[in-house]
Amino acid sequence: MTMSNTGGRRKPPTIHDVARVAGVSRGTVSRVLNGGHYVSPAAQEAVNAAIRKTGYVVNRHARSLITGRSDSIGFLLTEPQEKLFEDPNFNVLLRGCTQALAAHDIPLLLMVAGTEDERRRIMRYITAGHVDGVLLVSSHSGDPVAEQLRDAGVPLVQCGKPMGLGSKVSYVAADDRDGARDMVRHLLSLGRRRVGMVTGPLDTPGGVDRLAGYKEVLTEAGVEIDERLIVSGDYSRAGGEAGAERLLERAPDMDAVFVASDLMAQGALTALRRAGRRVPEDVAVGGFDDSAAATESVPALTTIRQPYDRISNEMVRVLLAQIGGEDPAAVILPTELVLRDST
């Protein structure tokens, strides 16, 4: 800390103080603060140690005027606001991305755009340069946000495969199709043959791929695909409950059901219990996500684990690389079958 000449008050440490303590030039300190390019490991460690010793804090406003960057990232959820609080997956992703960016000293701004008016306001904010890039969560087919961000030149990484944009948008996704295949194979291995499914929204990549995996395994096993055993859902608890009710009406001999999210599976358990069906004795139930909903359910859900920590870390890594000038990239991560009491 440096002392002022008036009143003995301490001035905040400056970049010059950091350079003096580190024994390097002001330019070297500046390069470390702006990403560490062309700085030796020894010099970088000396600067970081000097920052800790002096208590230097970056003036983000001043730096943004020089670099043209905001030094912040947007987490954009294109769903109604209530979904943020109902679906535990969004909170897990938000927390993971916040922690991954904290390691780079970058704040994360939460933005919710579930209506057309909200999308317009958010797009104006983003394209005005208030964030350096966007982590996009829960995009639906026909949702223009991803395409608008891409066309505006905003660095973007989507959670889940983009529908209709191909390799033009970076994304990180769990292997939804393979996860669904693992779950249906497990249900068939229990001797179940009337396996129903409550799908996710079929205008989302996860909804499409999980249904495809379900159908592929039934076909491989020589089990006829009965469309009466397939109903669509919306990833909500109420959607899972309504879906299970429709399945029981259409196929009362159903002996297993694969539900495309744990939250919907909770609703399905409610419907089965109300109908007098025992789980798993009468109907085995499998979910997807391995969210808190899986362990809170009674019985606890057999499910497919999505690696949310890895998804969050990879989304941040790919976005920061893209902001640094790298091309769009795609990352697909494996899922895992988790056995519990519902099967």
N, C-alpha and C positions, 0 to 999 in steps of 0.2 A: 504494500500500500504506500502511496505517496501522500505527503502532508501538504495542506494548503497553507498560505501565508496568513489566513484570517481565521482566528478563533480556534486553531488547532484541529479543524474538522478534516477528516480523511477524504481525499478524492478517490473515486473508483479507479482501480488499476487500468492502465491503457495497454495497447499493443506494444508500445515502446518499453513499458515495464517488463512485459513478458519476454521481449527480445533480449533485454539487458540481463535478466535472470537466467535465461536459457543460453546466453552467449552466442546468439545467432543474429542475423540481420532481421529488420522489420519485414522485409520481403519474404523471408523463409517462414516467419510466423504467419503471414498472410496466406501463403500457399498451404500451410497445414490447416488453417481455418477453412480453406476453400476446397478441401478434399485430399490434401496430402500429395498432389501430383508433383513429380520432380523434386522430392524431398527424401533424403536418406533416412533409413530407419533410426539411426542414432540421433539425427537432428529432430525427427518427429517425436521421439521419446523425450528429448530434452525440452521441446516446446510444450508437450503435454504435461510434463512435470512442473514446468514454470507456471502453466495455467492453474494447476492445482495449488501451487505454493502462493501465488499472488491473489487467487480468487477471481481471476479475470472472467468476465461474462461477455459473450459476444453481443454487440449491438446489432440485433437482427434488422432493424429498420435501416441503419446506415449501410449494412452489407447488402441489403436488397436493392438499395439505390445504385450500388456499384455493379452488382452481378446481374441485376434484372430478374432475380428470383425472389420468391416469397419465403423460402425455407419452411414451407408447410405442405402437407399432403391432405387431400380430401378423401374421406371414406363415404361413398355415395350409395345409399340404399334406395332402390327404386321400387319401394313397396309402401303401402299405407303405414302411417306412423305406429299404429297399434301392433303391427307385426314385429317391430323392434323389441317390444316388451313381451310378446307372447312366445315367439320362436327363440329358444335358447341358443340356436346356432349363430344367430346374428351377433349376440353379445359375446360369444366365444371368439368369433372372428374379429370383432372390434377390439376386444382386449388383446388378442394376439398381435394384431397389426400395430396397436399403440405401443406395446412392449418392444416389438421389433424396431420400430422407428425411434423409440427412446434411446436405443443403443447408438443411434446416429445423431442424437440431440435434435430430432425433428418432431414438431408437434403434429397431431392428427386432428383434423376438423371433421366432425360428424355432420353429414348432410342427408336429409330425407326428402325424396321427391316422388311421392306416390300419386300426385295428381298432375294434370297438364300445367296448371298455374305454378305449382311448385317446381316442375321441371324447367319452365321458362326462367323463373327467378334464379334457380341454381345454375343453369347454363350461362346466364349473364354474369353471375359471380365468378364462375370458373374461368370463362373465356376472357375476363378482365384481368386475369393474371394473379388472382388472390391465392391460388395454390399452384404448385409446380407439377402436380400430377394427380391422378385419381385412381383409387381402388374401388372398382365398381362391383356391387354385390346384388345378386338376384335380378338379373336382366331377363326380360321375357321376349319371345319372338314378336317382332313388330314394334318393340320399344325403341324409339329413335335415339336414345341417349348415347349409346356406345358409338353409333355411326356419326352423330353430331360432334362428339368429343374428338373422334379420330379425324374427321374432316377439318376441325379447328386446329389440329396440330397439338392437342393436349396429350402428353404421355398418359397412357391408360393401361391398367391390368384388370382383367375381369376375373371374378371368381366363378368358375364353371366355363364350359366351352361356349364361345359366342355362336349364336345361331344366325347363319347367313352372312357372316363377315369373314369366315375362313381364317387365313393366316395373317390377315391385316391387323388384327388386334391381339395383343399379348393376353394369355390367360393361364391360370393355375386351377387344376381340377382334380378331384378324386376320380378314380376309375369306376364310375357309376355302373357301367354295364357289367364289369367283372364282379363288383360287389353284389349286384343282383343275382348273378349266376351262382355265386357261392351260397347265397341264402336259399335259393330255390333248390339247389342240389341238396342242401342240408335237410330241407323239409321233405324232399322225396326219399332221402335216406332213412327217414323215420317211418316209411311205409305209407305216407300220405299220398293220395292220388287226386283228390279234388281240391287243388290248390288255387285259391282265389288271390286277387291282387287289387289293392287300392293304390292307384298310380299317383304320382305327383302331377302338377299341372303340365299338360302336354305341349305348352308353348315355352317350356324351359328345357334346357339340355338334360338336366338330371331326370326330369319326368320322362323324357323320350328314351334315354339310355337305360334306365332301370326297367322300363316296360320291355325294351328289346332284350335285355338279359333274361328276364322271366320267360319270355316266349322261346328264346333259343334253347334253354335248358329243358323245357317241357318237350320241345320238338326232338332234341337229342335223345331224350328218355323214352320216346315213343308214346308220350301222353298227348292226347288230342287237346288242342287249344279250344276251350269253350268260352266264347265271348260273354256268356252270362256270368262268368267268373271274373270278369274284369270291369271295374268301375273307376272313374276318375275322381281325384281328390285335389285339395288345394294346399296341402302341408299344414292345415290347421287341425286342432283337436276336434272341433265340430265337424270338419270335413271327413275325418276318419270315422267318426261315429256314424254319420249319415251314410258313408260308403259301406261300412260293415252291415248296416241295416238293409241296404239294397242288395248286397250279396246274399244275405240270409233269405230274403224274399225270393230272389231269382234262383238260388241254388242251395236249398236247405240241407243238402247232403255234403256241403263244403266241410272238409276236415282239416284245412290249414289255410292261412292267409298271410301273404307277404304285403306289408304296408310300407309305402315308400318313404315314410319318415317316422321317427319315434313319437313325435307329437301326435300325428294322426293315429299311430298305433295305440296310444293312450285312449283316444276316443273309440277305437275299435274294441278295446277291452271292455269299455263301458257298455257298448251295444251288445256284445256277446254275453256279458253277465246278465243284462236285462232280459235277454232271450233264453236264459237258463242254460247256456252252453259253458261247460267247464274248460278252462285253459290250464294245461295243454291237453287234458284227457280227451275232450271232444274236438276241439279246434286248436291246433298249434298256431302261434302268432310270432311272426318275425318282423322286426322294424329295420330302420336304416338311420345312421348318424352316430349312434352311441353318445347321445346328448344326455343331459341330466334327466330328461323325461324317461329314459330307458331304465335307470336305476331307481327312480321314484315310483315306477309303475308296480302294480300288484296283479299278477306276479311280475318280477323283474324281467325285462325284455331281452330275449335273444335278438341281436342286432348286427348291423355292419358298421364297423368303426371307420369314420372318416378322420384322417390325421390332421385335425384343425390347426395344431401348432405348426406343423410343417407347411400347411397351406398358407397360413398367415405369413410365416417367414419367407416363403418363396414369393408370395405376392409382393412383399416389400423389396426383396432382392431384385426381382425382375423389373419393378417400377424404377428403382433407383438407377439400375443399369440403363434403362431406357432414357431416363432424364439425362444421364451422362453421355448419351449419343449412340447407344447400342440399338440394334434392330429388334423388332417384336420377337417374343419367344413364347413357346408353349411348354408347360410342365404338367404331366399327369402322374399322380401319386397313387400307390396301391392302397387298397382297403383291407380290412381284416374282419373275419367272422368272430363275434363274441357270443359265447354260449351262456345263457342264463335259464331261468325257470319257465319261460313261456313256450318252450318247445320240448 
